[in-house]
Amino acid sequence: MEFTGPPNYADPLDLLRRFVPTPLRTRFRAGRIAVMVDTNDFSLLPTLPLESAAEDFGPDTLHWKLVRDSDVPGELQEPLTLLTGELTIVSMGPPCLLALDHQRRELHCFIGANVGAKAFQEFLVPFLCRLSEEAADPNPREFVEGANKDAVDA
């Protein structure tokens, strides 16, 4: 039996795809934080060293829910980041929208059909790891790297 991709998900009561089943699960360590990943697509499992420790993860654990949305076409664009207190939202055009809840330590990311495994592994995984590291930092930076403070104050 050949696996051809994530199954189509059609629930008329869940247009935002909040409850898409994500039966694939793994866990790995990114720096000092542990990450649990749930996804609906094998190609969205990060190719990072797996965490094999049997004990439960500690307080530095983040949970990623990565959902392949096969109905959304397009290529990744420059990230647009919005910071609002405990929430970080990043849009990379229609094929990638993610939200990180710092308090709940959860990252939800919707990834379009045209985002291939190479773009995911070489760009999105390092981006998600950096974002997760920043979320785990007890002394978060006030501004996103590269942002112009004067433009933010205006």
C-alpha positions as CSV (number, residue, x, y, z in Angstrom):
1,M,0.0,0.0,0.0
2,E,1.5,3.3,-1.1
3,F,1.1,6.5,1.0
4,T,0.2,9.3,-1.3
5,G,-0.3,12.2,1.1
6,P,-2.6,13.5,3.7
7,P,-6.2,12.5,3.4
8,N,-8.7,15.1,2.3
9,Y,-10.5,16.7,5.3
10,A,-13.9,18.1,4.7
11,D,-16.0,19.1,7.7
12,P,-18.5,21.9,7.0
13,L,-18.5,22.9,10.7
14,D,-14.7,23.3,10.8
15,L,-13.9,25.7,7.9
16,L,-10.7,26.9,9.7
17,R,-9.5,23.2,10.0
18,R,-8.9,23.5,13.7
19,F,-9.8,19.9,14.3
20,V,-8.0,18.1,11.5
21,P,-6.8,14.7,12.7
22,T,-3.0,14.6,13.2
23,P,-2.3,11.0,13.8
24,L,1.5,11.1,13.2
25,R,3.5,12.0,16.2
26,T,7.2,12.3,17.1
27,R,9.3,14.2,19.6
28,F,12.8,15.7,19.3
29,R,15.1,18.1,21.1
30,A,15.9,21.5,19.6
31,G,18.7,23.0,21.7
32,R,17.5,23.1,25.3
33,I,13.8,22.6,24.5
34,A,11.9,19.5,23.8
35,V,9.3,19.5,21.0
36,M,6.3,17.2,20.5
37,V,5.1,17.2,16.9
38,D,1.7,16.1,15.7
39,T,0.9,16.2,12.0
40,N,-1.3,14.7,9.3
41,D,1.6,14.4,6.7
42,F,4.8,12.3,6.8
43,S,6.7,14.9,4.9
44,L,6.0,17.4,7.8
45,L,7.9,15.3,10.3
46,P,11.2,17.2,11.0
47,T,14.4,15.3,10.2
48,L,16.0,16.1,13.5
49,P,17.4,13.7,16.1
50,L,14.6,12.1,17.9
51,E,14.2,12.3,21.6
52,S,14.4,8.7,22.9
53,A,14.2,9.4,26.6
54,A,11.3,7.5,28.2
55,E,10.5,10.1,30.9
56,D,8.0,12.9,30.3
57,F,9.3,16.2,29.0
58,G,9.8,19.0,31.5
59,P,8.5,22.5,31.5
60,D,10.5,23.5,28.4
61,T,8.4,21.3,26.2
62,L,6.6,22.9,23.2
63,H,3.9,21.2,21.2
64,W,3.8,21.7,17.5
65,K,0.7,20.9,15.4
66,L,1.6,20.9,11.8
67,V,-1.3,20.6,9.4
68,R,-1.0,20.0,5.6
69,D,-3.8,21.9,4.0
70,S,-3.9,20.4,0.5
71,D,-6.6,22.9,-0.6
72,V,-4.2,25.9,-0.4
73,P,-1.8,26.4,-3.3
74,G,1.1,28.8,-3.6
75,E,4.8,29.3,-2.7
76,L,6.2,30.6,0.6
77,Q,6.7,34.4,0.8
78,E,8.7,36.6,3.2
79,P,7.5,36.1,6.8
80,L,5.3,38.8,8.2
81,T,5.4,38.6,12.0
82,L,2.9,40.0,14.4
83,L,3.6,40.0,18.2
84,T,0.7,40.5,20.6
85,G,1.7,39.8,24.2
86,E,1.5,36.0,24.6
87,L,0.8,35.3,20.9
88,T,3.1,35.4,17.9
89,I,1.5,35.1,14.5
90,V,3.5,34.6,11.3
91,S,2.1,34.6,7.8
92,M,4.2,33.5,4.8
93,G,1.5,34.1,2.3
94,P,-1.5,31.8,1.7
95,P,0.5,28.5,2.0
96,C,1.8,29.1,5.5
97,L,0.1,30.6,8.6
98,L,1.3,29.8,12.1
99,A,0.5,31.0,15.6
100,L,2.6,30.4,18.7
101,D,0.9,30.7,22.1
102,H,3.7,31.4,24.5
103,Q,1.7,30.7,27.6
104,R,0.2,27.4,26.5
105,R,3.5,26.5,24.7
106,E,1.7,25.5,21.6
107,L,2.5,26.2,17.9
108,H,-0.1,25.6,15.2
109,C,1.0,25.8,11.6
110,F,-1.0,25.3,8.5
111,I,1.1,24.5,5.4
112,G,-0.1,24.5,1.8
113,A,0.1,21.8,-0.8
114,N,3.0,23.4,-2.8
115,V,5.4,23.7,0.2
116,G,7.6,20.7,-0.5
117,A,9.7,18.6,1.8
118,K,12.9,20.5,0.9
119,A,11.4,24.0,1.7
120,F,9.9,22.6,4.9
121,Q,13.2,21.0,6.1
122,E,15.6,23.7,5.0
123,F,13.5,26.8,5.8
124,L,10.4,26.1,7.9
125,V,12.0,23.7,10.5
126,P,14.9,26.1,11.4
127,F,12.4,29.0,11.5
128,L,10.1,27.1,13.8
129,C,13.0,26.0,16.0
130,R,14.2,29.6,16.3
131,L,10.7,30.8,17.1
132,S,10.4,28.0,19.7
133,E,13.7,28.9,21.3
134,E,12.6,32.5,21.6
135,A,9.3,31.4,23.2
136,A,11.2,29.4,25.7
137,D,13.6,32.3,26.6
138,P,12.7,33.6,30.0
139,N,14.0,37.1,28.9
140,P,12.3,37.6,25.6
141,R,13.5,40.3,23.2
142,E,11.1,43.2,22.8
143,F,11.5,43.4,19.0
144,V,11.9,40.8,16.3
145,E,15.4,40.6,14.9
146,G,15.7,43.0,12.0
147,A,12.7,45.2,13.0
148,N,13.1,48.9,13.0
149,K,12.3,50.3,16.5
150,D,11.4,53.7,15.2
151,A,8.9,52.2,12.7
152,V,7.3,50.2,15.6
153,D,7.0,53.3,17.8
154,A,5.5,55.5,15.0
